[in-house]
């Protein structure tokens, strides 16, 4: 690296350091271009993206079909607000409902907005349909959860940093250990309206619940007239080797929350999806979003969904994920405690005695592989689902060198 190119990187890093709030601790890489599973920094160095924008890039960087849909829509109409109809939202919601098997969808922008939408919907359903006394509705959530960053959502997080200094928080949430069906059963009362959970915890460290937990949660929710609310923002749209992670146990939630990859890495698109029993509680003025369902986002969402289905990305994730996870487990490493995950959502847990995971991510960065630590001790490997086995072999070679050192 020449001094000139080094100064370009340094200058850009210094600029961010000066003008940005210090609410992230990214790796010191400044990216300027991406294609497929590869990205390039301002110095021209190529890296393999093994994070995929926290699963927002399941289809890879700048997928041609999604980019083409975006460009075509940019030349037509980008925003109407929900004060008027547009010709893209209806087809988008129809295709989304047909793909997921639900009757209605409410489009939003970010994943956190979709979670907030689901919370509002299920509380209102609890009062109007289930008959819970006003102001008494409870939603059960899990320890180690990550559902977003709004004040309501961080209020029921068990990560103290997410809450520190941001209270007071919204009441009405009850926390149980993740994957504990008996604790779920014990927590349900006449005021319980919903159980909000991730079928696999991504930010929490790629934590897989015990086999049968999701199915038992479905049974308990049905028995007690509680809405099963699956946050599939990270795990959905093929990431775990099924279209949705709940499909591993053949479970249909009452509310399906999607985002990230629904925007194909181009634009924030999310949705809360449910049947009329739940969605019917909304009336004009109850809830909304200026940008939710905008024609640009809807056109991108349609193309993003088509790519996942047409290119069979769920099947690719299942096949390549199983191969990659097995190869990672075969690495003779003094640092690795375990390798866990589903599909191409894989966590390599670093032993406490070897220190945190970040230095391993920094070492991978030097070797041209971008991965990011989560929950201090876990290296997350979650590449675009368009990745080939040959490309995964490159990542495996670098991971083997780093983890064996």
Secondary structure as a PSIPRED ss2 file (coil, helix, strand):
# PSIPRED VFORMAT (PSIPRED V4.0)

   1 X C   1.000  0.000  0.000
   2 X C   1.000  0.000  0.000
   3 X H   0.000  1.000  0.000
   4 X H   0.000  1.000  0.000
   5 X H   0.000  1.000  0.000
   6 X H   0.000  1.000  0.000
   7 X H   0.000  1.000  0.000
   8 X H   0.000  1.000  0.000
   9 X H   0.000  1.000  0.000
  10 X H   0.000  1.000  0.000
  11 X H   0.000  1.000  0.000
  12 X H   0.000  1.000  0.000
  13 X H   0.000  1.000  0.000
  14 X H   0.000  1.000  0.000
  15 X H   0.000  1.000  0.000
  16 X H   0.000  1.000  0.000
  17 X H   0.000  1.000  0.000
  18 X H   0.000  1.000  0.000
  19 X H   0.000  1.000  0.000
  20 X C   1.000  0.000  0.000
  21 X C   1.000  0.000  0.000
  22 X C   1.000  0.000  0.000
  23 X C   1.000  0.000  0.000
  24 X C   1.000  0.000  0.000
  25 X C   1.000  0.000  0.000
  26 X C   1.000  0.000  0.000
  27 X C   1.000  0.000  0.000
  28 X C   1.000  0.000  0.000
  29 X C   1.000  0.000  0.000
  30 X C   1.000  0.000  0.000
  31 X E   0.000  0.000  1.000
  32 X E   0.000  0.000  1.000
  33 X E   0.000  0.000  1.000
  34 X E   0.000  0.000  1.000
  35 X E   0.000  0.000  1.000
  36 X E   0.000  0.000  1.000
  37 X C   1.000  0.000  0.000
  38 X E   0.000  0.000  1.000
  39 X E   0.000  0.000  1.000
  40 X E   0.000  0.000  1.000
  41 X E   0.000  0.000  1.000
  42 X C   1.000  0.000  0.000
  43 X C   1.000  0.000  0.000
  44 X C   1.000  0.000  0.000
  45 X C   1.000  0.000  0.000
  46 X E   0.000  0.000  1.000
  47 X E   0.000  0.000  1.000
  48 X E   0.000  0.000  1.000
  49 X E   0.000  0.000  1.000
  50 X C   1.000  0.000  0.000
  51 X C   1.000  0.000  0.000
  52 X H   0.000  1.000  0.000
  53 X H   0.000  1.000  0.000
  54 X H   0.000  1.000  0.000
  55 X H   0.000  1.000  0.000
  56 X C   1.000  0.000  0.000
  57 X C   1.000  0.000  0.000
  58 X C   1.000  0.000  0.000
  59 X C   1.000  0.000  0.000
  60 X C   1.000  0.000  0.000
  61 X E   0.000  0.000  1.000
  62 X C   1.000  0.000  0.000
  63 X C   1.000  0.000  0.000
  64 X H   0.000  1.000  0.000
  65 X H   0.000  1.000  0.000
  66 X H   0.000  1.000  0.000
  67 X H   0.000  1.000  0.000
  68 X H   0.000  1.000  0.000
  69 X H   0.000  1.000  0.000
  70 X H   0.000  1.000  0.000
  71 X H   0.000  1.000  0.000
  72 X H   0.000  1.000  0.000
  73 X H   0.000  1.000  0.000
  74 X H   0.000  1.000  0.000
  75 X C   1.000  0.000  0.000
  76 X C   1.000  0.000  0.000
  77 X C   1.000  0.000  0.000
  78 X C   1.000  0.000  0.000
  79 X C   1.000  0.000  0.000
  80 X C   1.000  0.000  0.000
  81 X C   1.000  0.000  0.000
  82 X C   1.000  0.000  0.000
  83 X C   1.000  0.000  0.000
  84 X C   1.000  0.000  0.000
  85 X C   1.000  0.000  0.000
  86 X C   1.000  0.000  0.000
  87 X C   1.000  0.000  0.000
  88 X C   1.000  0.000  0.000
  89 X H   0.000  1.000  0.000
  90 X H   0.000  1.000  0.000
  91 X H   0.000  1.000  0.000
  92 X H   0.000  1.000  0.000
  93 X H   0.000  1.000  0.000
  94 X H   0.000  1.000  0.000
  95 X H   0.000  1.000  0.000
  96 X H   0.000  1.000  0.000
  97 X H   0.000  1.000  0.000
  98 X H   0.000  1.000  0.000
  99 X H   0.000  1.000  0.000
 100 X H   0.000  1.000  0.000
 101 X C   1.000  0.000  0.000
 102 X C   1.000  0.000  0.000
 103 X C   1.000  0.000  0.000
 104 X E   0.000  0.000  1.000
 105 X E   0.000  0.000  1.000
 106 X E   0.000  0.000  1.000
 107 X E   0.000  0.000  1.000
 108 X E   0.000  0.000  1.000
 109 X C   1.000  0.000  0.000
 110 X C   1.000  0.000  0.000
 111 X H   0.000  1.000  0.000
 112 X H   0.000  1.000  0.000
 113 X H   0.000  1.000  0.000
 114 X H   0.000  1.000  0.000
 115 X H   0.000  1.000  0.000
 116 X H   0.000  1.000  0.000
 117 X H   0.000  1.000  0.000
 118 X H   0.000  1.000  0.000
 119 X H   0.000  1.000  0.000
 120 X H   0.000  1.000  0.000
 121 X H   0.000  1.000  0.000
 122 X H   0.000  1.000  0.000
 123 X H   0.000  1.000  0.000
 124 X H   0.000  1.000  0.000
 125 X H   0.000  1.000  0.000
 126 X H   0.000  1.000  0.000
 127 X H   0.000  1.000  0.000
 128 X H   0.000  1.000  0.000
 129 X H   0.000  1.000  0.000
 130 X H   0.000  1.000  0.000
 131 X C   1.000  0.000  0.000
 132 X C   1.000  0.000  0.000
 133 X C   1.000  0.000  0.000
 134 X C   1.000  0.000  0.000
 135 X C   1.000  0.000  0.000
 136 X C   1.000  0.000  0.000
 137 X C   1.000  0.000  0.000
 138 X E   0.000  0.000  1.000
 139 X E   0.000  0.000  1.000
 140 X E   0.000  0.000  1.000
 141 X E   0.000  0.000  1.000
 142 X E   0.000  0.000  1.000
 143 X C   1.000  0.000  0.000
 144 X C   1.000  0.000  0.000
 145 X C   1.000  0.000  0.000
 146 X C   1.000  0.000  0.000
 147 X C   1.000  0.000  0.000
 148 X C   1.000  0.000  0.000
 149 X C   1.000  0.000  0.000
 150 X C   1.000  0.000  0.000
 151 X H   0.000  1.000  0.000
 152 X H   0.000  1.000  0.000
 153 X H   0.000  1.000  0.000
 154 X H   0.000  1.000  0.000
 155 X H   0.000  1.000  0.000
 156 X C   1.000  0.000  0.000
 157 X C   1.000  0.000  0.000
 158 X C   1.000  0.000  0.000
 159 X C   1.000  0.000  0.000
 160 X H   0.000  1.000  0.000
 161 X H   0.000  1.000  0.000
 162 X H   0.000  1.000  0.000
 163 X H   0.000  1.000  0.000
 164 X C   1.000  0.000  0.000
 165 X C   1.000  0.000  0.000
 166 X C   1.000  0.000  0.000
 167 X C   1.000  0.000  0.000
 168 X C   1.000  0.000  0.000
 169 X C   1.000  0.000  0.000
 170 X C   1.000  0.000  0.000
 171 X C   1.000  0.000  0.000
 172 X C   1.000  0.000  0.000
 173 X E   0.000  0.000  1.000
 174 X E   0.000  0.000  1.000
 175 X E   0.000  0.000  1.000
 176 X E   0.000  0.000  1.000
 177 X C   1.000  0.000  0.000
 178 X C   1.000  0.000  0.000
 179 X C   1.000  0.000  0.000
 180 X C   1.000  0.000  0.000
 181 X H   0.000  1.000  0.000
 182 X H   0.000  1.000  0.000
 183 X H   0.000  1.000  0.000
 184 X H   0.000  1.000  0.000
 185 X H   0.000  1.000  0.000
 186 X H   0.000  1.000  0.000
 187 X H   0.000  1.000  0.000
 188 X C   1.000  0.000  0.000
 189 X C   1.000  0.000  0.000
 190 X C   1.000  0.000  0.000
 191 X C   1.000  0.000  0.000
 192 X E   0.000  0.000  1.000
 193 X E   0.000  0.000  1.000
 194 X E   0.000  0.000  1.000
 195 X E   0.000  0.000  1.000
 196 X E   0.000  0.000  1.000
 197 X E   0.000  0.000  1.000
 198 X C   1.000  0.000  0.000
 199 X C   1.000  0.000  0.000
 200 X E   0.000  0.000  1.000
 201 X E   0.000  0.000  1.000
 202 X C   1.000  0.000  0.000
 203 X C   1.000  0.000  0.000
 204 X C   1.000  0.000  0.000
 205 X C   1.000  0.000  0.000
 206 X C   1.000  0.000  0.000
 207 X E   0.000  0.000  1.000
 208 X E   0.000  0.000  1.000
 209 X C   1.000  0.000  0.000
 210 X C   1.000  0.000  0.000
 211 X C   1.000  0.000  0.000
 212 X C   1.000  0.000  0.000
 213 X H   0.000  1.000  0.000
 214 X H   0.000  1.000  0.000
 215 X H   0.000  1.000  0.000
 216 X H   0.000  1.000  0.000
 217 X H   0.000  1.000  0.000
 218 X H   0.000  1.000  0.000
 219 X H   0.000  1.000  0.000
 220 X H   0.000  1.000  0.000
 221 X H   0.000  1.000  0.000
 222 X H   0.000  1.000  0.000
 223 X H   0.000  1.000  0.000
 224 X C   1.000  0.000  0.000
 225 X C   1.000  0.000  0.000
 226 X C   1.000  0.000  0.000
 227 X E   0.000  0.000  1.000
 228 X E   0.000  0.000  1.000
 229 X E   0.000  0.000  1.000
 230 X E   0.000  0.000  1.000
 231 X E   0.000  0.000  1.000
 232 X C   1.000  0.000  0.000
 233 X C   1.000  0.000  0.000
 234 X C   1.000  0.000  0.000
 235 X C   1.000  0.000  0.000
 236 X C   1.000  0.000  0.000
 237 X C   1.000  0.000  0.000
 238 X C   1.000  0.000  0.000
 239 X C   1.000  0.000  0.000
 240 X C   1.000  0.000  0.000
 241 X C   1.000  0.000  0.000
 242 X C   1.000  0.000  0.000
 243 X C   1.000  0.000  0.000
 244 X C   1.000  0.000  0.000
 245 X H   0.000  1.000  0.000
 246 X H   0.000  1.000  0.000
 247 X H   0.000  1.000  0.000
 248 X H   0.000  1.000  0.000
 249 X H   0.000  1.000  0.000
 250 X C   1.000  0.000  0.000
 251 X C   1.000  0.000  0.000
 252 X C   1.000  0.000  0.000
 253 X C   1.000  0.000  0.000
 254 X C   1.000  0.000  0.000
 255 X E   0.000  0.000  1.000
 256 X E   0.000  0.000  1.000
 257 X E   0.000  0.000  1.000
 258 X E   0.000  0.000  1.000
 259 X C   1.000  0.000  0.000
 260 X H   0.000  1.000  0.000
 261 X H   0.000  1.000  0.000
 262 X H   0.000  1.000  0.000
 263 X H   0.000  1.000  0.000
 264 X C   1.000  0.000  0.000
 265 X C   1.000  0.000  0.000
 266 X C   1.000  0.000  0.000
 267 X C   1.000  0.000  0.000
 268 X C   1.000  0.000  0.000
 269 X C   1.000  0.000  0.000
 270 X E   0.000  0.000  1.000
 271 X E   0.000  0.000  1.000
 272 X E   0.000  0.000  1.000
 273 X E   0.000  0.000  1.000
 274 X E   0.000  0.000  1.000
 275 X C   1.000  0.000  0.000
 276 X H   0.000  1.000  0.000
 277 X H   0.000  1.000  0.000
 278 X H   0.000  1.000  0.000
 279 X H   0.000  1.000  0.000
 280 X C   1.000  0.000  0.000
 281 X C   1.000  0.000  0.000
 282 X C   1.000  0.000  0.000
 283 X C   1.000  0.000  0.000
 284 X C   1.000  0.000  0.000
 285 X C   1.000  0.000  0.000
 286 X C   1.000  0.000  0.000
 287 X C   1.000  0.000  0.000
 288 X C   1.000  0.000  0.000
 289 X C   1.000  0.000  0.000
 290 X C   1.000  0.000  0.000
 291 X C   1.000  0.000  0.000
 292 X C   1.000  0.000  0.000
 293 X C   1.000  0.000  0.000
 294 X C   1.000  0.000  0.000
 295 X H   0.000  1.000  0.000
 296 X H   0.000  1.000  0.000
 297 X H   0.000  1.000  0.000
 298 X H   0.000  1.000  0.000
 299 X H   0.000  1.000  0.000
 300 X H   0.000  1.000  0.000
 301 X H   0.000  1.000  0.000
 302 X H   0.000  1.000  0.000
 303 X H   0.000  1.000  0.000
 304 X H   0.000  1.000  0.000
 305 X H   0.000  1.000  0.000
 306 X H   0.000  1.000  0.000
 307 X H   0.000  1.000  0.000
 308 X H   0.000  1.000  0.000
 309 X H   0.000  1.000  0.000
 310 X H   0.000  1.000  0.000
 311 X C   1.000  0.000  0.000
 312 X C   1.000  0.000  0.000
 313 X H   0.000  1.000  0.000
 314 X H   0.000  1.000  0.000
 315 X H   0.000  1.000  0.000
 316 X H   0.000  1.000  0.000
 317 X H   0.000  1.000  0.000
 318 X H   0.000  1.000  0.000
 319 X H   0.000  1.000  0.000
 320 X H   0.000  1.000  0.000
 321 X H   0.000  1.000  0.000
 322 X H   0.000  1.000  0.000
 323 X H   0.000  1.000  0.000
 324 X H   0.000  1.000  0.000
 325 X H   0.000  1.000  0.000
 326 X H   0.000  1.000  0.000
 327 X H   0.000  1.000  0.000
 328 X H   0.000  1.000  0.000
 329 X H   0.000  1.000  0.000
 330 X C   1.000  0.000  0.000
 331 X C   1.000  0.000  0.000
 332 X C   1.000  0.000  0.000
 333 X C   1.000  0.000  0.000
 334 X C   1.000  0.000  0.000
 335 X C   1.000  0.000  0.000
 336 X E   0.000  0.000  1.000
 337 X E   0.000  0.000  1.000
 338 X E   0.000  0.000  1.000
 339 X E   0.000  0.000  1.000
 340 X E   0.000  0.000  1.000
 341 X E   0.000  0.000  1.000
 342 X E   0.000  0.000  1.000
 343 X C   1.000  0.000  0.000
 344 X C   1.000  0.000  0.000
 345 X E   0.000  0.000  1.000
 346 X E   0.000  0.000  1.000
 347 X E   0.000  0.000  1.000
 348 X E   0.000  0.000  1.000
 349 X E   0.000  0.000  1.000
 350 X E   0.000  0.000  1.000
 351 X C   1.000  0.000  0.000
 352 X H   0.000  1.000  0.000
 353 X H   0.000  1.000  0.000
 354 X H   0.000  1.000  0.000
 355 X C   1.000  0.000  0.000
 356 X C   1.000  0.000  0.000
 357 X C   1.000  0.000  0.000
 358 X H   0.000  1.000  0.000
 359 X H   0.000  1.000  0.000
 360 X H   0.000  1.000  0.000
 361 X H   0.000  1.000  0.000
 362 X H   0.000  1.000  0.000
 363 X H   0.000  1.000  0.000
 364 X H   0.000  1.000  0.000
 365 X H   0.000  1.000  0.000
 366 X H   0.000  1.000  0.000
 367 X C   1.000  0.000  0.000
 368 X C   1.000  0.000  0.000
 369 X E   0.000  0.000  1.000
 370 X E   0.000  0.000  1.000
 371 X C   1.000  0.000  0.000
 372 X E   0.000  0.000  1.000
 373 X E   0.000  0.000  1.000
 374 X E   0.000  0.000  1.000
 375 X C   1.000  0.000  0.000
 376 X C   1.000  0.000  0.000
 377 X C   1.000  0.000  0.000
 378 X E   0.000  0.000  1.000
 379 X E   0.000  0.000  1.000
 380 X E   0.000  0.000  1.000
 381 X E   0.000  0.000  1.000
 382 X C   1.000  0.000  0.000
 383 X C   1.000  0.000  0.000
 384 X C   1.000  0.000  0.000
 385 X C   1.000  0.000  0.000
 386 X C   1.000  0.000  0.000
 387 X C   1.000  0.000  0.000
 388 X C   1.000  0.000  0.000
 389 X H   0.000  1.000  0.000
 390 X H   0.000  1.000  0.000
 391 X H   0.000  1.000  0.000
 392 X H   0.000  1.000  0.000
 393 X H   0.000  1.000  0.000
 394 X H   0.000  1.000  0.000
 395 X H   0.000  1.000  0.000
 396 X H   0.000  1.000  0.000
 397 X H   0.000  1.000  0.000
 398 X H   0.000  1.000  0.000
 399 X H   0.000  1.000  0.000
 400 X H   0.000  1.000  0.000
 401 X H   0.000  1.000  0.000
 402 X H   0.000  1.000  0.000
 403 X H   0.000  1.000  0.000
 404 X H   0.000  1.000  0.000
 405 X C   1.000  0.000  0.000
